[in-house]
Amino acid sequence: MAVTASEFRAALRQFPAGVTVITTRDRDGEPTGLTASAFTAVSLHPPLVLVCVDHAATAFPALREYGWFAVNMLGKSQEHLSRRFSTTGADKFEGVAYREGRERLPLLDDVVASLECRVVHQYAGGDHTIFVGRVEGVSIAGGPPLLYFRGGYHHLESDGDP
């Protein structure tokens, strides 16, 4: 008997994940992005990460074509950014503070950390594409992360630092 989408989703909700906003530029040079929790480290040598992006996401074509993306790791007070970048339509960057990194990547201000990544591989994975990026730049501010668990936002009581 095949696993249903609702069964699979229910199981995945049992695993907490950090919340990121993946940013890049579209073919017109405009910043674009999306909220993603399907992000992980792949390798230390070389430094590689991956992010899984739904083909229906408005930022998907830009991620596929630009060749670079940034992973902006959200902090506990940035739920509003997660919600903003998870919607479709409207200018997601309107009123959002960011600076430009390598290759003009939009790096969101005041996030826990940002990674600037050059796409080195793309793999089809069902209704998503897995983007593997080599980390070419790192910015760390620290602080407690924003987490997503069982369909809601959560955060740690401390950032884990002594």
KANOR-V473790 format. One record per helix or strand of 2 or more residues. SS is the DSSP state (hx for helix, st for strand). FROM is the first residue (numbers start at 0). LEN is the number of residues. If there is no record, write none. Layout:
BEGIN
[[SS	FROM	LEN] [SS	FROM	LEN]]
END
This chain:
BEGIN
[[hx	4	8] [st	16	2] [st	19	6] [st	30	6] [st	38	5] [st	47	7] [hx	59	7] [st	67	6] [hx	78	7] [st	97	3] [hx	101	3] [st	105	3] [st	112	13] [st	127	13] [st	144	5] [st	151	4]]
END
